[in-house]
Amino acid sequence: MTAGPSSLPEDAADSLPGGPLDVIVIGAGPAGLTASIYLARYHLRIAVLDAGRSRAATIPRTHNHAGYPNGIAGTELLGLMTEQAERHGVRVERAVVEKIALEDGLFTVASADATWNARSVLLATGVVNNPPPLAPELHDAALARGLLRYCPVCDGYEVTDQRIGVIGHGERGLGEARFLRSYSSDVTLIGWPDGHGLDEAQQDSARELGIALAPAKCESLHLDGERIMVNCGGQSLGFDTIYPALGSVIRSELAISLGAACNDEGCLIIDTHQRTSIAGLYAAGDVTKGLDQISHAMGEAAVAATAIRNDLAGQAPLLR
């Protein structure tokens, strides 16, 4: 078997030699592409569907992904991974998946104008960061210039000893400020949308750690040369970089619609082999609970792909 066509008209998968596809991978970020490489090299017939909104594509340059001593842009990394997948017969189809159905052990995956059928599905759909109050065009410019950052685990090192602002509320915001305090002595927590929401004990904890608390909630942001400015109660505070600690939207709704178990945040609950609570449905990357890192997503994808291969082989021998 080879990696099969990933763009099929309605019901076409059923007419392919050998019946439905082995696997449909939804999402072509680091997790989805890693899984597709493994699955293709296992000689499975796969489709890879992607909406074109990988969060990795927004990374200007990552310096903590091993193997790239000078760092690598997210788009470049995705391009290299796509090229590697294509060398093994994988084609990424641009498609926004709207629905997954499961009947008699067969999954039907549907976009607005096509359907695909497969014996298993891997969700690598990731998350979407909740942005601060900044116009979309300024948001992208700030992100590209490092004035706005979303992952202190990824790039806290790059802002060592800079003036850092954290926009958030309650323990989530304070927790991120605490984390960043190990990179700089100049960290300010700015409340949004309803102030910082800290009780007295939390405020005392912030002060003991040397975390400043903005005098008023964040009203808006704007760029000023090499700084990003936060408007707070009539004051304009300048920072070298801003970290929004506003949570994320987990793209797990497709699995949840099938009844897959998730935690309170919407992250899919998986076993040690990336299986969800629905037989034949797997998940890898940021859509599951764990460390939202490229390397972690890739590791989960390798585990998921291998589990899929072995589970399919348990149903029927995989023979050349």
Buried (B, 14 or more C-beta within 10 A) or exposed (E): BEBBBBBBEEEBBBEBEEBBBBBBBBBBBBBBBBBBBBBBBBBBBBBBBBBEBBBBBBBBBBEBBEEBEEBBBBBBBBEEBBEBBBEBBBBBBEBEBEEBEBEEEBBBBBBEEBBBBBBBBBBBBBBEBEBBBBEEEBBEBBBBEBBBBBBBEBBBEBBEEBBBBBBBBBBBBBEBBBBBBEBBEBBBBBBBEEBBBBEEEBBEBBEEEEBBBBEBBBBBBBBEEEBBBBBBEEEEBEBBBBBBBBEBEBBBEBBBEBEBEBEEEBBBBBEEBBBBBBEBBBBBBBBBBBEBBBBBBBBBBBBBBBBBBEBBEEEEEBEE
